[in-house]
Each structure stands twice: as structure tokens, then as C-alpha cells.
Amino acid sequence: MNTLDIIAKKRDGGELTAAELEFLVRGYTAGEIPDYQLAAFLMAVYIRGMTRAETALFTLAMAHSGDQLDLGAIPGRKVDKHSTGGVGDKTTLVVAPLVAAAGVPVAKMSGRGLGHSGGTVDKLEAIPGFRAELTEMEFMATVQKTGLAISGQTGNLAPADKELYALRDVTATVASIPLIASSIMSKKIAAGADAIVLDVKCGSGAFMADLDSARVLARTMVDIGRRVGRQVRAVISNMDQPLGAAVGNALEVKEAILTLQNQGPQDLTSLALSLGAHMLVLAGRVNSTSQGEQVLAELLASGAAWEKFRQLVIDQGGDPDAIDCPDLLPQAQFVLPVHAPSNGYVAGLPADKIGRASVALGAGRQKKGDAIDLSVGVILRRKIGDPIKKEEVLAEIHTNDKQRGQKIAREVRSAYTISPEPVKPPELIYELID
């Protein structure tokens, strides 16, 4: 088989076979195919696209490029959850213990943040002592003991995706739906779940800025799941404004704790209940999402979900005192208020601008490997639809650099759009792709 022939076939709009796609993935991962040839292939895919069958075959080839987690020792149907990334998105911290408290084991591999999108692993590491990097043996043992583990992805889980993403990032081929879908799904398939619930974000703070693009991506990933023997549901949710009020690692942990104690913001609680209910349905725990939401709401009210999260922290080496008393979590030196410039109603709060403000404070990475400040971030005191009076607090800037914080405070204030007329809050969930 010849790499040049495969590139030319895709360049001319041909449909590649499983053998050809496996040859490319295997050869590139082994270092036998050079970057410049794979870059040409990626650009051909970017321009010509892939059929649904090709996309599924490409996904499988990447999933099989390294280790595959075997969850067979865990009883029952295993269901994973994945978000395409957003601002203030701490749903895993709430959904995973919720679903585990309902009796469905959750073996969750999560990632770190990059750009203005936060990462679950970074958030959990704001808890003193928490070990987010578990060996496969530790990961499985924790799930079997408690029904819940959250760990960073192993270095050899779908290694082809890691190599290909790095190449896509420098060849202007990131924004290709077949490549995005196969990247996400290859890791999910390699992680061993029987079924997957996807939270596909749509809006200014998401990779898919409009509903049509989000819908195409969701349908592509659901189709991949069907073709490779996984049941997949995709929820398309709003990311035109941040989720919840907190943006920043320790701040988001505090908000997740409040939510697990049934005192969290309405949008985060609603989304967690919805995603969790879909997971319960796919696991066979309930017959409908309405029944699932009722079960989960009762677990929030009873404190069972909070206790499951607390056990997760203890099992993975975290200090329970720091979550029992969240003031022991990392705290910034300064809290700077952002005041409203006029009376009115919040009409706009672009998630991407708030995400970039949080990164500029030090809460995120500009590139992989950057150190982050776990204590800093933004707390939103008003969101779209809320009334506001002049000089009332719109938001708070948590910073360890007062001068930088004052600059970010001005940027956050400019991100808010204030209308003199009442504004209807935006929809949280647009639709389900099943």
C-alpha cells in the first residue's frame, strides 16, 4: 500500500477503505509516515470531507492505535459522558457522583483545559492532595470500590489522536467535522464505555458557534457510535453565556459542591439532571428521562450525591476538610467588584470573552504545559435576563495581581450588554440527537 496513492485518492474525492485508513494511522503513529504527507491527507479531508462510513472507520483506527480500557470487570452497563468544552462547564463534577449515587458505575477519563475552555482534571487538582493521574489498576479498583473514579487520560489511550491533533493545530485543519468527531469518539471508544452521552456546546464560548454546525457534529458522532456498536445520545446545549456563575478552577469546585448540596445555580443543576437522566436511561436504570431526573433530584435533596463526591475525593487522596470547608481551597488575594454602568437588564454576556478574561488572570493555559493559578477566576453575579441597577455588582474578579485584575475588570464590564427593556433568559438545551 502506498501513502501517496491514498492521499491522491482522497484529494480526488474518493472513499477510503478500512485497510487504507488503518495503514495511514498505524504508519503515522509508528513514525513511518512523515508529517508532511499526513498534513496533505488532513487538508484533503478538510476540503473533500469524509463519508459517514469513512469517518467511523477512521475513528476505529485511531481508537485501536494504543491501549483500550477493558471495563468488563465492572458489573452492569457502563455509560460515559463527554462535553465538547465550554466556559464554566463543571458538569462532570456534579453528574458523575449523581449518576454513581443512583447505582450506575462511572469510570470517567477527563482532560485538562486549553484556551478559554476549562478542564475537569485541573479543577479537581484544586482540591489539596487530589490525585487525578491514576494507573489503570488504581482506576479500576476505585470504580469497583466506590462506583466512581475520575482520572486523566492515560498516555497511550488513542495515541494517534494526540499526534494527529497536534498536526491539525498547525496546518489549519482543526475545523473539520469528520476530524473533530473522530478525535472525540476515538478516545471515548478506547475508554471502554458501552454507551456515551455527549454534551455538544453551541454558542460564543463553544467550538461550534451556531446550531446548524453543532447539529451536524452531534449527528456525526451519534452515527459513529451506531456504526461501531456503541449507543450514543447527544444533547446540544447553550454556551452563549458561561454555565453557572463561577469561571476558574477552585471557584468552580466550590460551585459544584454547592450544587451537590442542592444549593447550586439553576442552569447548572438543570443541565446536570438532564445529562445524568440520559445516562441512567442508557444504563437501563430507568425507563425515561423524566423518571431519571426525578431519581437524581431526590439524590441531590437527600445528600447522597454529595456523599458520593466526598468519597471520590477521599479515595483519590484529596483532603476532605477542603471540601467540607471550601474556604480551605485555594483563594485569590484580591476580589475586585465589577459595577454596572446603568440601570437595565443583562442582554448579552459572551462566554468566550469571560473565558479569555479568566485565562488572562491565570486560570487557564495559552498553550499546553503552561502553569495555571488554581485560585483565580471570575464570579458572575448577574446573567442574561437579570435586572440590574447602576453601580450594583455585575461580577467579581478573583486575582493575585491587583493591577492585572483591574484591567480584566474593565474587560468584563465591557463584555456585558445592558438593555433598558426586559430580556428573556436564553434556552439552556436546544435539542436531543438520538
N, C-alpha and C positions, 0 to 999 in steps of 0.2 A: 504494500500500500504506500502511496506517495502523498506527502503533505501538500505539495504544490497542486496536485490534481484535486485534492479535497477543497483547497482554498478557491481554485478556479470554478469548481462545481457550485459552490455557494455564491461566489461572485456573480455567476450567470443565472442565479435564481433556482438552482437545483435543490432537491431534497436529499439530505444526507442520511445514510443508513446508520444503524446502531454500531456496526463494526467501524465505520469511518469516524464517528464521534468518539467512540472508546479509544481508537487509535490516537486521535488528537489529544484527548485528556490524559491518557496514560503517558504518551510521549512527552508532553509538556511538563507534567509533574515529575517525570524522571530526568528532566533536563536534556532530553534528546532532541526536542524541537525548540528552536531559538525564539526569543521574544518577538523578533521582527516578523516571523511567519505567523505566530499566534495573533499578533496585532493586526495583521492583514485579514486573518479569519474573523476576528471580532468586528472589524469595520465592515466586512462583507455581511455579517449577521445584522449589524446595526442598520445597514442600508436595505438589505433584502428581507430581513426578518427570518422567522422560523415557523414551520407549521406546528400545530399542537403536538403532533406525534414526535416531531424532531425535538421540541422543547422538553418533552417528557423523557426521551432517550438521553438527551444531553444532561438533564438533571440526574438521572440514574447513574450515568458515567461519572459525574462528579461525586455523588454520594458514595460510590464504590471505590473512590480513589484512595481511601485511607481506612481508618478504624470505623466500625459500625457498632453502636451500643446495642447489646442484647438485653432487653428488659424482660425476658421470658420468666425469670425467677420471681418477678413481682406479680402477684395474683391480679386477675381482672384485666379489663381493657384500659390501656394506658392512653391518656389524652394530653397533648401538648398545646400550648398557647404561644402565639408569636405576634408581636406588634411590628409594623414596618417603621416605627420610630416617630417620635414627636417631642413636644416641649411640655414638661411637667407630667410626663407619662410614667407614673409609678404603679400602674395597674397590676403588674406581676406580684408586687409586694403584698397586694390585697387579694388578688384572685387565687394565687397558689395556695395560701393557707386556708382560704374559704373552701375551695374545692376539696382539699385534703381533709378538712374537718367534716365534710359530707361523706367521707369514706372512700373517695376516689384517689388513689396514689398519684402524686405529682412528682415526676422526675424531670426537672427543668434545667436545661442548659441555656445560659444567658450570656450576653455580650457586654462590652464596655461602650461608652458613648464616643462619638466622633462628630465634630462640628457642633451644631446647636441642638442635636438630639442626644439626650442623656442615656446612660447605660445602667441596667439593673445591677451589674456587678459593682460598679463604682458606688452606687447608692448603698448597697449592703455593706461595703467596706467602710462606710462612715460609722458603723457600729464597732466600737473598740473590740479587737480580738477576732472579729468575724472572718472565717476562712472561706473565701469564695472559690478558691482553686483546690478542688478535691481530686484525688486519684479516682479512677473508675471503681475500684474496690470500695473506697470510702463513700463514694456517691451512692452506689447500690446499697451498701449497708445502712446508710442514713435513711434512704427511702423505705427499706424493709422495716426499720425500727419505728419510724415516726409517720411514714406515709408521705414524706415531703423532703426534698432536697433541692437547693438552687446552687448551681455551680457554673463557673466559667467554662467555656467550651475547651475540650482537650485539644492539644496542639495538632493531633493527627486526625481530627474529625473533618472529613471533606477537605483535605488539604488543597485539592485542585481549585476549589472556590477561592481560598485565600490567595493563591498565586494569580488566578485569573482576575480577581477583583483589583489587585494591585496594578495589574497591567491595564485594565479598563480605566482605572482612575487617571492614568497618564496618556491615554490615547483617545479621549473624548468619546468613549463608548459606554459610559455608565448608564445613560438614559435610554436603554433598550429594554422593552418589557420582557421579551424572552430571556434576556440575560439577567434581569432583576429577579424574575420569577424562579429561574433555575438556581440562582445563587441562594435565595431564601429556602427553597424547598429541598435542595440537596442537603443542607445542614439539618433540616427537620427530619428528613428521611433517615439520615445516618444516625440521628439521635434515638431512633428506635420506637417512636410512638406509633400506636395503631391508628389514631385519629388526631387531627390538628384543627384548632380554632385559630383563625387569622384575624387580627385587628388591623385592617388596612386604613391607614390615616389619609385624610383628604383635606387639603387647605394650605394656607400660607406657611405653616410650620411643618409640612409633610413633603415627602419626595414627590408624591402625586398631588399637584396643586389643584386639579379640577376633578369633578365627579366622574366624567367620562373616562379619564385616564385611570382613576382608581378602580372603576368598574372593570376595565379591560384587564388590569393587573390581577384583580381578585378572581375573575373568571379563569384567567390563565393558570393561576396556582391551584384553584379547585379542580380544573381539568387535569393538571399534572397528578394530583392526588388520586383521582379516579383511575388514571391510566397505570399507576404503579401500585394500586391496591391499598391506598390509604383513603379514609373518609375525611373530607376537608370541608369546613364551613368558613366563610369569610364575612365578617361584619365590617362595613365601611362606616367609619366614624369621623366626626368633625375635628379638624386640627387648625381651624382658622383662628382660634384663640387657645392659650395653654389649657391643659386639663388640670382641674383643681386650682388651688391658689399658690402652691409652692413650686418654685423652679430652682433647683440646686440640691445637691446630694443629701446632706444631713437634714435640710429643710423638708425634702420630700419624704425622707424616712419618718420624720415627725408627723407629717400629714397622713402617711399610710397607717401609722399607729393609731391616730385619731379615727381614721376610717374603720379600722378593725375593731375599735371600741365603739362603733356606731355613732361617731360624732364628726364624721368627715364631710367634705363638701358634697353637695347633691350630685354634681355631674360625675365625679369620680366614683361615688357609691353606685350610681345607676349603671355606669359602664361596667364596673366590676361585677355587679349582679347579672348583667346581660351576658357578658363573656363567660362567666362561671356557669350560668344556666345552660349555655350551649355545650360546654364541656361535660356537664352532668348528663345531658341527653345523649351525646356521642358515647359516653361510658356505659350507657344503659342504666344509670342510677335513677333517672326519672323518665317520664313519658313525654313531657312537654317543657318548653322553656318557661312557661308561666308557673308550672309546678316547681321547676328548678329554682326560679327566682324566689319563690316562697320559702323553699328549704334553706336557701342561702341567707335570706333576710332573717330567718329565725336563728341561724348560727351566728350572725352578727349580733343580734339582740341578746343572745344567751352568753356571749363571751367565748364561745367555743373556737371561733376563728382566731381571736386574739391569742388564746392559749396555744393554738397550733403554731402561730407565728413565733411565740415566745419559745416554744420547744425547738423550732427550727434554729433560732439564734443560739440556744444552748448547745444543741447537737453540733453546730458548726463553729464552736469556740467563741462565740460572741458573749459579751458581758451583759447578762440580763438586767443588771441595775441601770444600764444606759438606756434601755427601752422602757423599763418601769418608771424611770425618771428621765424623760427625754432631754432635760436641761443638761444632762451629762454628755450628750452627743456634742460633736464639735460645734462651737459657736463663734461667729464673727465678732470682732471688737466693736464695730460700729453698726448702728441701724439708722439709716437716713430716710426720712419720710419724703414721699413724692406727693405734692399738693395739687389739687385740681385747679385749673386756671379759671374756671367759670362754673356756674350752675348748669345743670342739664342731666343728660343720660349718656352712659357709655355706649357709643355706637360702633367703635372699632378698637380692636386690641390684637394686632397681628402677632401670631405666635412666633414667627421667625425673628422678629425684632426683639421680643422678650428673650428668646433663646440665645440670640447673639449677645444681648446685654449680660446674661448670666455667664456666658463663656468669657466675655471681656473682664468680668470680675474675677475669673479664675476657676469657675465651677466646671468648665469643660476643656476639651483639647482642640487646638487648632490643627494638630496632626497627631498621628499615633505616637505614643511614647512620651508625650508631654505630661508633666506632673500637674495634678489638679488640687485645688483647695476645697476640701470637703465641707467647709463651714459656710461658704459664701453663696449668694443667690438673690432671688427676688421673691417677695411675697406680694401677691395681688390682692388688694383689699376691695377692689371693685372690678367687675367684669361686664361683658356686653349685656345691656338691658338694665343694669343697676342705676338708680338715681344717685346724683352726686351734687353736693353744694360746693361753692367756691371755697378753696383753702382746706377742704376735707382731704383726708389721706386717700390717694388712689392706690398707692403701693409703697412697699418698704424695700430699701436696698440694704442687704447684709454684706458688709465688706470689711476687709482688713487693711484697706488703703483708702483713707478718707478722701483724698484728692481724686483718686480714680472713681470712688463711689459717687462723688458729687457730679462728675462728668456723666456717669451712667444714669444717675437720677434724672438729669436733663433729657437724656435719650429716651428713657422710659416714659417720661411725661409727654414727649413729642410723639410717642407711639400711640398714645390714647387719642381717640377721636370722640369729642363730646358734642352731642346733638341737643338742641333746645326742646325737641319733641321726644316723647316716649319711644323706646326701641324694643322690639320683640327679641327675646333671647334666641340664639340660633338653635337649630336641631342638634342633638348630640349624635344620634345614629341615623344614617341615611337609608341604608338597606342591608339585606342579607343576601349573600350569594351562596347557594347550597347545591 
